[in-house]
Amino acid sequence: MTSLSTHAIIILCAAGLLAGCGDDTANPTVLDSFGFRRIGGFTTLGSARGLCFDEDTVFVADNELGVSIWKLNANGATFLDTLDYMNSVAQVAYAAQCRLLFVLSKTWHNEVIALDRSADYQYAYCFGNKLLEDFYIEDVSPDAFLIIYCGVELYGIYAVRYFRNVDLDIWDCDMWGHFDSRLRSYHAIERIGSYLFVAQGEWGLQVFRLDRAEMYTIPITELGLCDLYGSALDVAVDSSARCAYLACQFAGLAVVNISDPDYPVVGSVCS
């Protein structure tokens, strides 16, 4: 098992990789005010927009040039390959049990493409939806995964579980759920446990609960709503699920207390 210190080094390497500069590991810069030490920077072929990990391998959403694959170690990063047949990639996620790499492609219209890593990244499935903005993958088992996604013109939150249909050699849907947002647009989604926190543009932060599946349905229940200044375009939640942080465009950063998901409150102390 990789040690904690090695994990920290790998994460710093990846951060340097996304910085898009040349390799400068011989002269690390110490930022005294925060105590961080720069490990290095590694130039990607495109313009890096996001990444995900599988142990010591990192997949980089390299925008116009698809996905670049890197091997990380304590001394830096080694370029392995580029999946260049999917232009304009904005986001990637990896399900280790299913060995599927999920790619948010924006070439023609936003869609999530699943690639089978065990078959040299062959196409496995496509979730085509107009103006899909963000998605979340739960790696359920080697033969099942859950995808939760939202978008600008999807008008709501979708949760769909897929399983590997061995007889037909395809990924098939067996459970799904949808919350109708009444013509609102969603830009980003974060999941913590059974709760979903969604950046809903001019409507601010909306909180949902993902309930236990019944029959073939995954219930999605609306809880709290917190109106914010600006337009909420991204959301992150701390590990204790006490605070949600939202990027609100020209209004800047908003901090919302989510200790009670039914009544999120902006600007209050997160304790």
C-alpha positions as CSV (number, residue, x, y, z in Angstrom):
1,M,0.0,0.0,0.0
2,T,1.3,3.5,-0.9
3,S,2.3,5.5,2.1
4,L,0.5,8.8,3.1
5,S,3.6,10.8,2.3
6,T,3.9,9.3,-1.2
7,H,0.2,10.1,-1.8
8,A,0.9,13.7,-0.9
9,I,3.8,13.9,-3.3
10,I,1.7,12.4,-6.1
11,I,-1.0,15.0,-5.6
12,L,1.5,17.8,-5.6
13,C,3.0,16.4,-8.8
14,A,-0.5,16.4,-10.4
15,A,-1.0,19.9,-9.3
16,G,2.2,20.9,-11.0
17,L,1.2,19.0,-14.1
18,L,-1.9,21.1,-14.4
19,A,0.1,24.2,-14.0
20,G,1.3,23.7,-17.6
21,C,4.9,24.8,-17.2
22,G,8.2,23.1,-17.8
23,D,9.8,20.6,-15.4
24,D,11.6,22.5,-12.7
25,T,11.9,19.8,-10.0
26,A,15.6,20.7,-9.5
27,N,14.7,24.1,-8.1
28,P,11.5,23.8,-6.1
29,T,10.0,27.0,-4.8
30,V,9.1,27.4,-1.2
31,L,6.0,29.5,-0.4
32,D,6.7,30.6,3.1
33,S,3.3,32.1,3.7
34,F,1.5,28.8,3.3
35,G,4.3,26.2,3.8
36,F,3.8,24.5,0.4
37,R,6.7,23.3,-1.7
38,R,6.4,23.0,-5.4
39,I,7.4,19.6,-6.8
40,G,7.4,20.5,-10.5
41,G,5.3,21.3,-13.6
42,F,4.7,19.1,-16.6
43,T,3.4,20.5,-19.9
44,T,0.4,18.7,-21.4
45,L,-0.2,18.7,-25.1
46,G,-3.5,20.6,-24.8
47,S,-5.0,22.9,-22.2
48,A,-5.6,20.9,-19.0
49,R,-9.1,21.4,-17.5
50,G,-9.5,18.6,-15.0
51,L,-8.1,15.3,-13.8
52,C,-8.8,12.0,-11.9
53,F,-6.6,9.3,-10.3
54,D,-6.3,5.6,-10.4
55,E,-3.5,4.9,-7.8
56,D,-0.3,6.2,-9.5
57,T,-2.0,6.9,-12.9
58,V,-3.6,10.3,-13.6
59,F,-6.0,11.0,-16.5
60,V,-6.0,14.7,-17.6
61,A,-9.0,16.3,-19.4
62,D,-6.8,18.0,-22.0
63,N,-9.6,20.1,-23.6
64,E,-9.1,20.2,-27.4
65,L,-6.7,17.2,-27.4
66,G,-8.8,14.7,-25.5
67,V,-7.4,12.8,-22.5
68,S,-3.7,12.5,-21.7
69,I,-2.5,9.7,-19.4
70,W,0.5,10.1,-17.0
71,K,2.3,7.8,-14.6
72,L,3.2,9.6,-11.4
73,N,6.0,8.9,-8.9
74,A,8.0,10.6,-6.3
75,N,10.3,12.2,-8.9
76,G,7.8,13.5,-11.3
77,A,5.5,12.3,-14.0
78,T,6.0,10.2,-17.2
79,F,3.7,10.7,-20.2
80,L,2.1,7.4,-21.3
81,D,-0.5,8.0,-23.9
82,T,-3.2,10.3,-25.4
83,L,-6.8,9.4,-26.2
84,D,-7.0,12.0,-28.9
85,Y,-10.2,10.8,-30.8
86,M,-12.4,12.8,-28.4
87,N,-11.9,16.5,-28.8
88,S,-12.7,19.2,-26.3
89,V,-12.8,17.2,-23.1
90,A,-13.8,19.1,-20.0
91,Q,-14.0,16.5,-17.2
92,V,-12.9,13.0,-16.4
93,A,-13.8,10.4,-13.7
94,Y,-12.6,6.8,-13.2
95,A,-14.5,3.8,-11.7
96,A,-11.8,1.4,-10.6
97,Q,-14.1,-1.6,-10.0
98,C,-15.8,-1.3,-13.4
99,R,-12.5,-0.2,-15.0
100,L,-14.4,2.5,-16.9
101,L,-13.1,6.0,-17.7
102,F,-15.9,8.6,-18.0
103,V,-15.2,11.6,-20.2
104,L,-17.3,14.8,-20.5
105,S,-16.9,15.7,-24.2
106,K,-18.0,19.0,-25.6
107,T,-17.2,18.5,-29.3
108,W,-20.7,18.7,-30.8
109,H,-23.0,18.6,-27.8
110,N,-22.2,17.8,-24.2
111,E,-22.2,14.1,-23.5
112,V,-20.5,11.6,-21.2
113,I,-18.6,8.8,-22.9
114,A,-17.6,5.7,-21.0
115,L,-14.4,4.0,-22.1
116,D,-13.4,0.4,-21.1
117,R,-9.9,0.5,-19.7
118,S,-9.6,-3.3,-19.7
119,A,-10.2,-3.3,-23.5
120,D,-7.6,-0.6,-24.2
121,Y,-10.1,2.3,-23.8
122,Q,-12.7,1.0,-26.2
123,Y,-16.0,2.7,-26.4
124,A,-18.5,1.3,-23.8
125,Y,-21.4,3.6,-23.6
126,C,-22.5,7.2,-24.3
127,F,-24.8,9.4,-22.2
128,G,-25.9,12.0,-24.8
129,N,-27.7,15.0,-23.3
130,K,-27.9,18.5,-24.6
131,L,-25.8,20.9,-22.5
132,L,-24.9,18.4,-19.8
133,E,-22.6,20.4,-17.4
134,D,-21.5,18.1,-14.6
135,F,-21.7,14.5,-13.4
136,Y,-20.8,12.3,-10.5
137,I,-19.9,8.6,-10.7
138,E,-20.4,6.0,-7.9
139,D,-18.4,2.9,-8.4
140,V,-20.9,0.3,-7.1
141,S,-19.3,-3.0,-8.1
142,P,-17.3,-4.5,-11.0
143,D,-20.6,-4.9,-12.8
144,A,-22.5,-1.8,-11.8
145,F,-22.2,2.0,-11.4
146,L,-24.4,4.9,-10.7
147,I,-24.2,8.2,-12.6
148,I,-25.7,11.4,-11.4
149,Y,-25.8,14.3,-13.8
150,C,-27.2,17.8,-14.4
151,G,-27.1,20.5,-17.0
152,V,-28.2,23.8,-18.4
153,E,-31.2,22.6,-20.4
154,L,-31.7,19.3,-18.7
155,Y,-34.1,20.9,-16.2
156,G,-33.3,18.8,-13.2
157,I,-31.2,16.1,-11.6
158,Y,-30.9,12.6,-13.0
159,A,-29.6,9.5,-11.3
160,V,-29.2,6.3,-13.3
161,R,-27.8,2.9,-12.3
162,Y,-26.2,0.7,-15.0
163,F,-25.2,-2.9,-14.9
164,R,-23.2,-5.1,-17.2
165,N,-25.6,-7.3,-19.2
166,V,-23.4,-10.3,-19.9
167,D,-25.9,-12.0,-22.2
168,L,-26.1,-9.0,-24.6
169,D,-22.5,-7.7,-23.8
170,I,-23.7,-4.2,-23.1
171,W,-24.2,-1.8,-20.2
172,D,-27.9,-1.7,-19.4
173,C,-30.0,0.5,-17.1
174,D,-32.0,-1.1,-14.3
175,M,-32.8,1.9,-12.0
176,W,-33.3,5.6,-12.6
177,G,-34.6,8.8,-11.0
178,H,-35.3,12.4,-12.0
179,F,-36.2,15.6,-10.2
180,D,-37.9,18.2,-12.4
181,S,-36.4,21.6,-11.6
182,R,-39.2,23.6,-13.3
183,L,-37.0,25.0,-16.1
184,R,-34.1,25.9,-13.9
185,S,-30.5,25.3,-15.1
186,Y,-27.9,23.4,-13.0
187,H,-24.2,23.9,-13.4
188,A,-22.4,21.7,-10.9
189,I,-23.1,18.9,-8.5
190,E,-21.4,17.6,-5.4
191,R,-22.4,14.4,-3.5
192,I,-21.7,13.8,0.2
193,G,-23.3,10.6,1.5
194,S,-27.0,10.6,0.6
195,Y,-27.1,14.4,-0.1
196,L,-26.6,16.2,-3.3
197,F,-25.5,19.9,-3.4
198,V,-26.1,21.7,-6.7
199,A,-25.0,25.1,-8.0
200,Q,-28.2,26.4,-9.6
201,G,-27.1,29.6,-11.3
202,E,-29.2,32.6,-10.3
203,W,-31.1,30.4,-7.9
204,G,-28.1,29.8,-5.7
205,L,-27.5,26.5,-3.8
206,Q,-30.1,23.7,-3.8
207,V,-29.9,20.6,-1.6
208,F,-31.4,17.2,-2.5
209,R,-31.5,13.8,-0.8
210,L,-30.9,10.6,-2.8
211,D,-33.2,8.0,-1.2
212,R,-32.9,4.2,-1.2
213,A,-34.0,2.8,-4.5
214,E,-37.5,1.2,-4.6
215,M,-38.4,-1.2,-7.3
216,Y,-36.8,0.4,-10.4
217,T,-36.9,4.0,-9.1
218,I,-34.2,6.1,-7.4
219,P,-36.2,8.8,-5.4
220,I,-34.6,12.3,-5.5
221,T,-36.1,14.6,-2.8
222,E,-35.8,18.4,-2.7
223,L,-34.7,19.8,0.6
224,G,-33.3,23.3,1.2
225,L,-32.7,26.2,-1.1
226,C,-30.3,29.1,-0.4
227,D,-30.6,32.2,-2.6
228,L,-27.2,33.8,-3.3
229,Y,-25.9,37.0,-5.0
230,G,-24.4,36.4,-8.4
231,S,-24.7,33.2,-10.4
232,A,-23.6,30.0,-8.7
233,L,-21.5,28.0,-11.2
234,D,-19.5,25.6,-9.0
235,V,-19.8,24.0,-5.6
236,A,-17.5,22.2,-3.2
237,V,-18.4,20.7,0.2
238,D,-16.0,20.2,3.1
239,S,-15.4,16.6,4.4
240,S,-17.5,17.2,7.5
241,A,-20.5,18.3,5.4
242,R,-20.8,21.5,7.5
243,C,-20.0,24.1,4.8
244,A,-20.6,24.4,1.1
245,Y,-18.5,26.8,-0.9
246,L,-19.8,28.2,-4.2
247,A,-18.2,30.2,-7.0
248,C,-20.8,32.9,-7.8
249,Q,-19.2,34.6,-10.8
250,F,-18.9,38.3,-10.3
251,A,-20.2,38.1,-6.7
252,G,-17.2,35.9,-5.8
253,L,-17.1,33.2,-3.1
254,A,-20.2,32.3,-1.1
255,V,-20.0,30.2,2.1
256,V,-23.2,28.4,3.2
257,N,-23.8,26.5,6.4
258,I,-25.3,23.2,5.5
259,S,-25.3,21.6,8.9
260,D,-29.1,21.3,8.5
261,P,-29.6,20.4,4.8
262,D,-33.3,21.5,5.0
263,Y,-32.3,25.0,5.9
264,P,-28.9,26.1,4.4
265,V,-27.9,29.5,5.6
266,V,-25.4,31.8,3.8
267,G,-22.7,33.6,5.8
268,S,-23.3,31.8,9.1
269,V,-20.5,30.2,11.1
270,C,-19.8,26.6,10.0
271,S,-19.4,24.7,13.3
